[in-house]
Amino acid sequence: MKHFAQPKFLSPIDVALIVQRRGPRRVLREIATAIEEDFLRWQEFDKSPRVANHSENGVIELMPVADTKRYAFKYVNGHPKNTREKLPTVMAFGVLADVETGMPLLLSEMTLTTALRTAAMSALAAQKLARKNSRKMAIIGNGAQSEFQALAFHEMVGIDQFHLFDVDASATEKLVKNLQRALPSCAIKTFKCTRDAVRGVDVITTVTADKTNATIITADMLEPGMHINGVGGDCPGKTELHADVLRASKVFVEYEPQTRVEGDLQQMDAEFAVTEFWQVINGERGGRSADADITLFDSVGFAVEDFSALRYLYAQVCDLKSVEQIELVPQLSDPKNLFSLIAADDTLRGFAATDAPVAAYV
């Protein structure tokens, strides 16, 4: 029987070890570089909005994309009430596959990876859109992704002062402790409301979880020159910004057909003008034209970013000798004879035959 390489597998611990070994700041920069490289060849990708299935408590999504050599998809959920059951709000895994054969190359966790690539994408956008002398940032929503945002903006944009607010005071306390360890040279202040937290800052990041049409930022909170990084409004019926904030801003998006359905952009009519960020990356369109401009990156997360992150992880894992491979695809001496997998006497060695009924669907 001819054997072929089974897909490599990365658990959350495996990815965490890669990040720890290379250093979180370096990994954020490198993922941002991979994203920028792929955005520069945006037209090479076969793209579509993600496929979403909504329920009362959340959403489960599939995010596919491919170029001529590689195919990738991510499974991801968003369930804000999960923390009550000690479950993550967001959980994800992803696959990178070979286009020519369809053979999966990598199966990886993407809960941690999504936080890293989201932060890298946010900071990359701010590099191109925020004022060059930006130093002060408000983080509204201090949950699981907030540390990654802070670290990326410090490393890639130069932010060294953070204003923090969350309706859950314990989340803010958690963020303060983590930032004091990770960024000891930075100034950290906590606030009791959004309005006070955003006053006088250069950058506002909103990264809240509640699935609701919220208006966390209103137009009267804006100041000339601000850059807004809207991360939490990422599905139909979930927003963070008042529509007047969009009207007052130059708005940039990842993939317009998806953002019009899922982002804060869902509040606007079809004629409201936006710029896809890849056009700024390749110089086709301008970003900020003056220090007084208010810029908004209406980020919902797009599959090309996951593609970039998965190919980055695959490059790292190919350098490791001890990475687990999982037998995801059957090994057959005759690929036309799939039935042989259950017909041969020695196929299921170690598995006892049983007449027990298959468990009913529940």
GUTOR-718511 format. One record per residue (C-alpha): residue number from 0; residue in one letter; y, x, z. Coordinates in nm, 2 decimals, m for minus. Example, Ala and Ser with C-alpha at 12.3 -4.5 7.8 and 13.67 -1.06 7.14 Angstrom:
<site 0 a <m0.45 1.23 0.78>> <site 1 s <m0.11 1.37 0.71>> 
% end
This chain:
<site 0 m <0.00 0.00 0.00>> <site 1 k <0.34 0.13 m0.09>> <site 2 h <0.58 0.14 0.21>> <site 3 f <0.96 0.09 0.18>> <site 4 a <1.23 0.15 0.43>> <site 5 q <1.28 m0.15 0.66>> <site 6 p <1.63 m0.24 0.77>> <site 7 k <1.79 m0.04 1.05>> <site 8 f <1.87 m0.24 1.36>> <site 9 l <2.18 m0.20 1.59>> <site 10 s <2.18 m0.37 1.93>> <site 11 p <2.50 m0.42 2.13>> <site 12 i <2.41 m0.12 2.33>> <site 13 d <2.36 0.09 2.01>> <site 14 v <2.70 0.00 1.89>> <site 15 a <2.85 0.06 2.23>> <site 16 l <2.69 0.41 2.23>> <site 17 i <2.84 0.48 1.88>> <site 18 v <3.18 0.38 2.01>> <site 19 q <3.15 0.58 2.33>> <site 20 r <3.02 0.89 2.14>> <site 21 r <3.30 0.89 1.88>> <site 22 g <3.57 0.75 2.11>> <site 23 p <3.71 0.39 2.09>> <site 24 r <4.05 0.51 1.94>> <site 25 r <3.88 0.71 1.67>> <site 26 v <3.65 0.42 1.58>> <site 27 l <3.94 0.17 1.56>> <site 28 r <4.12 0.41 1.32>> <site 29 e <3.81 0.46 1.11>> <site 30 i <3.73 0.09 1.08>> <site 31 a <4.10 0.03 0.99>> <site 32 t <4.06 0.30 0.72>> <site 33 a <3.75 0.13 0.59>> <site 34 i <3.93 m0.20 0.57>> <site 35 e <4.22 m0.05 0.39>> <site 36 e <3.99 0.11 0.14>> <site 37 d <3.82 m0.22 0.07>> <site 38 f <4.15 m0.41 0.05>> <site 39 l <4.27 m0.16 m0.21>> <site 40 r <3.97 m0.27 m0.43>> <site 41 w <4.01 m0.64 m0.34>> <site 42 q <3.94 m0.77 m0.69>> <site 43 e <3.60 m0.60 m0.70>> <site 44 f <3.47 m0.85 m0.43>> <site 45 d <3.29 m1.18 m0.50>> <site 46 k <3.48 m1.38 m0.24>> <site 47 s <3.47 m1.73 m0.09>> <site 48 p <3.59 m1.91 0.22>> <site 49 r <3.34 m1.90 0.51>> <site 50 v <3.10 m2.19 0.55>> <site 51 a <3.16 m2.37 0.88>> <site 52 n <2.97 m2.63 1.08>> <site 53 h <3.18 m2.80 1.34>> <site 54 s <3.07 m2.98 1.66>> <site 55 e <3.25 m3.13 1.95>> <site 56 n <3.24 m2.80 2.15>> <site 57 g <3.29 m2.54 1.88>> <site 58 v <3.20 m2.41 1.54>> <site 59 i <2.92 m2.20 1.38>> <site 60 e <3.02 m2.01 1.06>> <site 61 l <2.86 m1.79 0.79>> <site 62 m <3.09 m1.54 0.62>> <site 63 p <2.95 m1.39 0.30>> <site 64 v <3.10 m1.14 0.05>> <site 65 a <2.97 m0.88 m0.20>> <site 66 d <3.07 m0.61 m0.44>> <site 67 t <2.85 m0.48 m0.71>> <site 68 k <2.65 m0.26 m0.48>> <site 69 r <2.64 m0.42 m0.14>> <site 70 y <2.62 m0.78 0.00>> <site 71 a <2.72 m0.87 0.36>> <site 72 f <2.73 m1.17 0.57>> <site 73 k <2.81 m1.25 0.93>> <site 74 y <2.69 m1.53 1.16>> <site 75 v <2.95 m1.61 1.42>> <site 76 n <3.03 m1.89 1.66>> <site 77 g <3.34 m2.00 1.85>> <site 78 h <3.27 m2.21 2.16>> <site 79 p <3.56 m2.20 2.41>> <site 80 k <3.37 m2.38 2.68>> <site 81 n <3.09 m2.12 2.68>> <site 82 t <3.24 m1.91 2.96>> <site 83 r <3.17 m2.20 3.20>> <site 84 e <2.80 m2.13 3.14>> <site 85 k <2.85 m1.75 3.16>> <site 86 l <2.81 m1.72 2.78>> <site 87 p <3.05 m1.54 2.54>> <site 88 t <3.30 m1.76 2.35>> <site 89 v <3.22 m1.56 2.04>> <site 90 m <2.87 m1.43 1.94>> <site 91 a <2.79 m1.27 1.61>> <site 92 f <2.54 m1.07 1.41>> <site 93 g <2.56 m0.94 1.06>> <site 94 v <2.35 m0.81 0.77>> <site 95 l <2.43 m0.55 0.50>> <site 96 a <2.20 m0.56 0.19>> <site 97 d <2.15 m0.39 m0.14>> <site 98 v <2.27 m0.60 m0.43>> <site 99 e <2.03 m0.45 m0.69>> <site 100 t <1.71 m0.54 m0.50>> <site 101 g <1.83 m0.78 m0.23>> <site 102 m <1.67 m0.56 0.03>> <site 103 p <1.84 m0.58 0.37>> <site 104 l <1.96 m0.24 0.49>> <site 105 l <2.11 m0.31 0.83>> <site 106 l <2.09 m0.59 1.08>> <site 107 s <2.35 m0.54 1.35>> <site 108 e <2.51 m0.71 1.65>> <site 109 m <2.87 m0.81 1.56>> <site 110 t <3.01 m0.95 1.88>> <site 111 l <3.15 m0.61 1.99>> <site 112 t <3.20 m0.51 1.63>> <site 113 t <3.40 m0.82 1.55>> <site 114 a <3.64 m0.74 1.84>> <site 115 l <3.68 m0.39 1.70>> <site 116 r <3.74 m0.49 1.34>> <site 117 t <3.97 m0.77 1.44>> <site 118 a <4.18 m0.53 1.64>> <site 119 a <4.17 m0.27 1.37>> <site 120 m <4.28 m0.54 1.11>> <site 121 s <4.57 m0.65 1.34>> <site 122 a <4.70 m0.30 1.39>> <site 123 l <4.67 m0.22 1.02>> <site 124 a <4.88 m0.53 0.94>> <site 125 a <5.13 m0.43 1.20>> <site 126 q <5.15 m0.08 1.06>> <site 127 k <5.27 m0.23 0.73>> <site 128 l <5.47 m0.53 0.86>> <site 129 a <5.62 m0.45 1.20>> <site 130 r <5.94 m0.24 1.26>> <site 131 k <5.86 0.13 1.26>> <site 132 n <6.01 0.18 1.60>> <site 133 s <5.80 m0.10 1.77>> <site 134 r <5.71 m0.01 2.12>> <site 135 k <5.68 m0.33 2.32>> <site 136 m <5.41 m0.60 2.27>> <site 137 a <5.33 m0.93 2.44>> <site 138 i <4.96 m1.03 2.45>> <site 139 i <4.93 m1.41 2.50>> <site 140 g <4.57 m1.48 2.58>> <site 141 n <4.40 m1.21 2.79>> <site 142 g <4.03 m1.28 2.72>> <site 143 a <3.75 m1.08 2.56>> <site 144 q <3.95 m0.94 2.26>> <site 145 s <4.27 m0.85 2.44>> <site 146 e <4.18 m0.50 2.54>> <site 147 f <4.08 m0.41 2.19>> <site 148 q <4.41 m0.54 2.06>> <site 149 a <4.60 m0.34 2.31>> <site 150 l <4.41 m0.02 2.24>> <site 151 a <4.44 m0.06 1.86>> <site 152 f <4.82 m0.12 1.88>> <site 153 h <4.87 0.17 2.11>> <site 154 e <4.67 0.40 1.89>> <site 155 m <4.79 0.29 1.54>> <site 156 v <5.13 0.14 1.60>> <site 157 g <5.26 0.33 1.90>> <site 158 i <5.29 0.04 2.14>> <site 159 d <5.33 0.17 2.50>> <site 160 q <5.46 m0.13 2.69>> <site 161 f <5.26 m0.45 2.73>> <site 162 h <5.37 m0.79 2.85>> <site 163 l <5.07 m1.01 2.95>> <site 164 f <5.02 m1.38 3.01>> <site 165 d <4.72 m1.61 3.02>> <site 166 v <4.69 m1.95 3.18>> <site 167 d <4.38 m1.80 3.36>> <site 168 a <4.53 m1.55 3.60>> <site 169 s <4.19 m1.39 3.65>> <site 170 a <4.18 m1.30 3.28>> <site 171 t <4.51 m1.13 3.31>> <site 172 e <4.40 m0.94 3.63>> <site 173 k <4.09 m0.82 3.44>> <site 174 l <4.31 m0.70 3.15>> <site 175 v <4.54 m0.52 3.38>> <site 176 k <4.26 m0.33 3.54>> <site 177 n <4.10 m0.23 3.21>> <site 178 l <4.43 m0.12 3.06>> <site 179 q <4.52 0.09 3.36>> <site 180 r <4.20 0.28 3.30>> <site 181 a <4.21 0.29 2.93>> <site 182 l <4.58 0.34 2.88>> <site 183 p <4.71 0.50 3.20>> <site 184 s <5.04 0.62 3.04>> <site 185 c <5.14 0.27 2.93>> <site 186 a <5.37 0.03 3.12>> <site 187 i <5.21 m0.30 3.20>> <site 188 k <5.39 m0.62 3.32>> <site 189 t <5.25 m0.96 3.39>> <site 190 f <5.43 m1.29 3.35>> <site 191 k <5.40 m1.65 3.46>> <site 192 c <5.48 m1.81 3.13>> <site 193 t <5.47 m1.73 2.75>> <site 194 r <5.85 m1.76 2.71>> <site 195 d <5.92 m1.49 2.97>> <site 196 a <5.64 m1.27 2.83>> <site 197 v <5.77 m1.26 2.48>> <site 198 r <6.14 m1.21 2.56>> <site 199 g <6.26 m0.88 2.42>> <site 200 v <5.93 m0.76 2.26>> <site 201 d <5.88 m0.62 1.92>> <site 202 v <5.53 m0.76 1.86>> <site 203 i <5.37 m1.08 1.98>> <site 204 t <4.99 m1.12 1.97>> <site 205 t <4.84 m1.46 2.03>> <site 206 v <4.47 m1.45 2.09>> <site 207 t <4.38 m1.77 2.27>> <site 208 a <4.05 m1.95 2.26>> <site 209 d <4.10 m2.33 2.31>> <site 210 k <4.01 m2.54 2.01>> <site 211 t <4.33 m2.75 2.00>> <site 212 n <4.65 m2.79 1.81>> <site 213 a <4.86 m2.58 2.05>> <site 214 t <5.22 m2.46 2.02>> <site 215 i <5.20 m2.15 2.23>> <site 216 i <5.49 m1.99 2.04>> <site 217 t <5.79 m2.20 1.93>> <site 218 a <6.08 m2.11 1.71>> <site 219 d <6.33 m2.08 1.99>> <site 220 m <6.13 m1.79 2.14>> <site 221 l <6.17 m1.58 1.82>> <site 222 e <6.41 m1.29 1.80>> <site 223 p <6.53 m1.10 1.49>> <site 224 g <6.28 m0.82 1.39>> <site 225 m <5.98 m0.96 1.57>> <site 226 h <5.63 m0.92 1.42>> <site 227 i <5.38 m1.20 1.52>> <site 228 n <5.01 m1.13 1.51>> <site 229 g <4.85 m1.48 1.52>> <site 230 v <4.48 m1.42 1.59>> <site 231 g <4.36 m1.73 1.78>> <site 232 g <4.43 m2.01 1.53>> <site 233 d <4.12 m1.97 1.32>> <site 234 c <3.96 m2.30 1.24>> <site 235 p <4.06 m2.65 1.14>> <site 236 g <4.24 m2.83 1.43>> <site 237 k <4.31 m2.51 1.61>> <site 238 t <4.66 m2.36 1.60>> <site 239 e <4.89 m2.15 1.82>> <site 240 l <5.22 m2.15 1.65>> <site 241 h <5.47 m2.43 1.59>> <site 242 a <5.53 m2.50 1.22>> <site 243 d <5.89 m2.39 1.26>> <site 244 v <5.77 m2.04 1.35>> <site 245 l <5.61 m2.02 1.01>> <site 246 r <5.92 m2.15 0.84>> <site 247 a <6.13 m1.88 1.01>> <site 248 s <5.89 m1.60 0.91>> <site 249 k <5.76 m1.41 0.61>> <site 250 v <5.40 m1.51 0.63>> <site 251 f <5.11 m1.28 0.53>> <site 252 v <4.74 m1.39 0.52>> <site 253 e <4.40 m1.24 0.44>> <site 254 y <4.25 m1.49 0.19>> <site 255 e <4.48 m1.78 0.12>> <site 256 p <4.21 m2.04 0.03>> <site 257 q <4.05 m1.99 0.38>> <site 258 t <4.38 m1.95 0.58>> <site 259 r <4.52 m2.28 0.44>> <site 260 v <4.23 m2.46 0.60>> <site 261 e <4.18 m2.26 0.92>> <site 262 g <4.50 m2.07 1.01>> <site 263 d <4.83 m2.18 1.15>> <site 264 l <4.91 m2.22 0.78>> <site 265 q <4.70 m2.55 0.80>> <site 266 q <5.02 m2.72 0.92>> <site 267 m <5.22 m2.64 0.60>> <site 268 d <5.21 m2.81 0.26>> <site 269 a <5.05 m2.65 m0.04>> <site 270 e <5.38 m2.53 m0.17>> <site 271 f <5.46 m2.32 0.13>> <site 272 a <5.47 m1.96 0.01>> <site 273 v <5.25 m1.68 0.16>> <site 274 t <5.15 m1.33 0.06>> <site 275 e <4.79 m1.21 0.07>> <site 276 f <4.79 m0.88 0.26>> <site 277 w <4.59 m0.68 0.00>> <site 278 q <4.90 m0.72 m0.22>> <site 279 v <5.10 m0.53 0.04>> <site 280 i <4.83 m0.26 0.07>> <site 281 n <4.83 m0.19 m0.30>> <site 282 g <5.21 m0.21 m0.34>> <site 283 e <5.20 m0.52 m0.56>> <site 284 r <5.42 m0.72 m0.31>> <site 285 g <5.66 m0.61 m0.04>> <site 286 g <5.63 m0.66 0.33>> <site 287 r <5.92 m0.63 0.57>> <site 288 s <6.24 m0.58 0.38>> <site 289 a <6.48 m0.55 0.67>> <site 290 d <6.47 m0.47 1.04>> <site 291 a <6.59 m0.83 1.12>> <site 292 d <6.30 m0.99 0.93>> <site 293 i <6.05 m1.19 1.13>> <site 294 t <5.70 m1.12 0.99>> <site 295 l <5.38 m1.32 1.07>> <site 296 f <5.02 m1.21 1.01>> <site 297 d <4.83 m1.54 1.02>> <site 298 s <4.49 m1.38 1.08>> <site 299 v <4.18 m1.59 1.07>> <site 300 g <3.93 m1.31 1.00>> <site 301 f <3.78 m1.26 0.65>> <site 302 a <3.44 m1.15 0.53>> <site 303 v <3.57 m0.83 0.36>> <site 304 e <3.67 m0.70 0.70>> <site 305 d <3.31 m0.76 0.82>> <site 306 f <3.18 m0.59 0.51>> <site 307 s <3.40 m0.29 0.59>> <site 308 a <3.28 m0.28 0.95>> <site 309 l <2.91 m0.31 0.85>> <site 310 r <2.93 m0.03 0.59>> <site 311 y <3.11 0.18 0.85>> <site 312 l <2.82 0.12 1.10>> <site 313 y <2.56 0.19 0.83>> <site 314 a <2.72 0.52 0.76>> <site 315 q <2.70 0.61 1.13>> <site 316 v <2.35 0.49 1.18>> <site 317 c <2.22 0.68 0.88>> <site 318 d <2.32 1.00 1.07>> <site 319 l <2.10 0.91 1.37>> <site 320 k <1.74 0.99 1.40>> <site 321 s <1.63 0.75 1.67>> <site 322 v <1.77 0.42 1.53>> <site 323 e <1.51 0.14 1.54>> <site 324 q <1.38 m0.01 1.22>> <site 325 i <1.26 m0.37 1.23>> <site 326 e <0.99 m0.51 1.01>> <site 327 l <1.20 m0.80 0.87>> <site 328 v <1.04 m0.80 0.52>> <site 329 p <0.66 m0.82 0.47>> <site 330 q <0.48 m0.51 0.34>> <site 331 l <0.24 m0.62 0.06>> <site 332 s <0.02 m0.42 m0.17>> <site 333 d <0.07 m0.70 m0.43>> <site 334 p <0.42 m0.85 m0.39>> <site 335 k <0.30 m1.16 m0.59>> <site 336 n <0.03 m1.23 m0.33>> <site 337 l <0.23 m1.34 m0.02>> <site 338 f <m0.07 m1.56 0.08>> <site 339 s <m0.26 m1.24 0.16>> <site 340 l <m0.04 m1.20 0.47>> <site 341 i <m0.22 m1.49 0.63>> <site 342 a <m0.55 m1.47 0.45>> <site 343 a <m0.67 m1.12 0.54>> <site 344 d <m0.89 m1.10 0.85>> <site 345 d <m0.71 m0.80 1.00>> <site 346 t <m0.35 m0.91 0.92>> <site 347 l <m0.27 m1.05 1.26>> <site 348 r <m0.43 m0.79 1.47>> <site 349 g <m0.34 m0.84 1.84>> <site 350 f <m0.26 m1.21 1.79>> <site 351 a <m0.52 m1.45 1.92>> <site 352 a <m0.60 m1.76 1.72>> <site 353 t <m0.51 m2.09 1.89>> <site 354 d <m0.55 m2.46 1.83>> <site 355 a <m0.24 m2.53 2.04>> <site 356 p <0.01 m2.76 1.87>> <site 357 v <0.34 m2.61 1.75>> <site 358 a <0.62 m2.70 1.98>> <site 359 a <0.81 m3.01 1.88>> <site 360 y <1.17 m2.98 1.76>> <site 361 v <1.41 m3.05 2.05>> 
% end
